[in-house]
Amino acid sequence: MSDTPPENPDFDAMARDIAEVPAVEVIVTVAVNLMSAAAVKLGLTEEGDKYKDLDEARKLVHALAGLLDASATEISSFHAAPLRDGLKSLQMAFREASAVPDEKGQGPGEKYTGPLYG
């Protein structure tokens, strides 16, 4: 263990960096991160079921749906459409992975998207 104290991050520089990023880009980046994490927790990655955890996946998909619902009027359809498609794919994957499927309209994120069909 080193006796030197950890370096303090330059919070002013970090604030300047984030100030230069458009809000749409921040929203899309967060949405993509939620999608990626949900895919891992659903076992949809190369590792398969190694990291599968449906309880965690439910939370991530629900958060993604809430973010997309809340930001729908703030981001263009150019950004929103593929995110909504990804969300629906995750919701379908969750339904397929569940041993006991949720009732229609009760799955993750369906509070925001409405019942999932298909």
Legacy VTK file of the C-alpha trace (Angstrom):
# vtk DataFile Version 3.0
C-alpha trace
ASCII
DATASET POLYDATA
POINTS 118 float
0.000 0.000 0.000
1.328 3.410 -0.907
1.824 6.256 1.559
0.960 8.870 -1.053
-2.548 10.297 -0.862
-4.816 9.702 -3.861
-4.904 12.480 -6.402
-7.934 14.729 -6.181
-9.923 14.890 -9.392
-10.118 18.251 -11.089
-13.834 18.916 -10.546
-13.675 22.268 -12.332
-12.311 20.618 -15.465
-14.915 17.852 -15.213
-17.708 20.428 -14.917
-16.367 22.320 -17.937
-16.219 19.089 -19.959
-19.800 18.085 -19.142
-21.024 21.630 -19.792
-19.939 21.248 -23.416
-22.049 18.117 -23.988
-25.556 18.694 -25.380
-28.381 17.369 -23.190
-29.596 15.044 -25.958
-26.201 13.374 -26.023
-26.228 12.870 -22.252
-29.739 11.386 -22.373
-28.875 9.035 -25.250
-25.643 7.946 -23.558
-27.457 7.131 -20.322
-30.145 5.240 -22.261
-27.541 3.186 -24.135
-25.769 2.379 -20.867
-29.065 1.228 -19.330
-29.764 -0.887 -22.423
-26.336 -2.484 -22.306
-26.582 -3.264 -18.604
-30.073 -4.724 -19.065
-28.863 -6.928 -21.927
-26.112 -8.319 -19.691
-28.556 -8.967 -16.841
-30.934 -10.683 -19.289
-28.158 -13.023 -20.418
-28.140 -11.654 -23.977
-24.375 -11.221 -24.255
-21.662 -13.664 -25.295
-21.299 -14.714 -21.657
-24.901 -15.933 -21.731
-26.362 -16.744 -18.352
-23.146 -16.034 -16.435
-24.417 -12.596 -15.316
-28.142 -13.233 -15.721
-30.209 -11.632 -12.970
-33.826 -10.927 -13.851
-34.470 -8.833 -10.741
-31.667 -6.473 -11.748
-32.782 -6.571 -15.399
-36.313 -5.561 -14.372
-34.988 -2.469 -12.589
-32.812 -1.448 -15.533
-35.559 -1.919 -18.134
-38.017 -0.006 -15.960
-35.530 2.859 -15.521
-34.880 2.936 -19.271
-38.608 3.120 -20.010
-39.023 5.948 -17.509
-36.125 7.882 -18.992
-37.454 7.495 -22.523
-40.962 8.461 -21.468
-39.738 11.534 -19.610
-37.427 12.672 -22.395
-39.655 11.886 -25.378
-40.430 15.529 -26.063
-36.842 16.597 -25.477
-35.074 14.330 -27.962
-35.890 14.033 -31.634
-37.499 10.956 -33.142
-34.139 10.406 -34.842
-32.748 9.544 -31.393
-35.921 8.243 -29.752
-37.046 5.687 -32.352
-34.054 3.322 -32.091
-34.077 3.643 -28.304
-37.767 2.702 -28.187
-37.058 -0.269 -30.472
-34.251 -1.379 -28.168
-36.502 -1.000 -25.140
-39.207 -3.146 -26.744
-36.629 -5.819 -27.582
-35.442 -5.852 -23.971
-39.018 -6.039 -22.702
-39.697 -8.999 -25.020
-36.479 -10.706 -23.933
-37.459 -10.212 -20.298
-40.874 -11.750 -20.927
-39.278 -14.739 -22.682
-36.694 -15.227 -19.911
-39.226 -15.132 -17.091
-40.322 -18.493 -15.713
-43.571 -16.869 -14.580
-44.438 -14.103 -17.053
-45.933 -10.871 -15.767
-49.540 -10.033 -16.534
-49.990 -7.812 -19.603
-49.132 -4.257 -18.633
-47.220 -5.322 -15.509
-43.833 -6.129 -17.060
-40.797 -3.909 -16.645
-41.389 -0.477 -18.096
-44.934 -1.241 -19.218
-46.151 1.408 -16.791
-44.616 3.870 -19.260
-44.968 2.061 -22.587
-48.290 0.358 -22.137
-48.882 -3.398 -22.416
-46.437 -5.324 -24.538
-47.879 -7.384 -27.388
-46.128 -9.612 -29.846
LINES 1 119
118 0 1 2 3 4 5 6 7 8 9 10 11 12 13 14 15 16 17 18 19 20 21 22 23 24 25 26 27 28 29 30 31 32 33 34 35 36 37 38 39 40 41 42 43 44 45 46 47 48 49 50 51 52 53 54 55 56 57 58 59 60 61 62 63 64 65 66 67 68 69 70 71 72 73 74 75 76 77 78 79 80 81 82 83 84 85 86 87 88 89 90 91 92 93 94 95 96 97 98 99 100 101 102 103 104 105 106 107 108 109 110 111 112 113 114 115 116 117
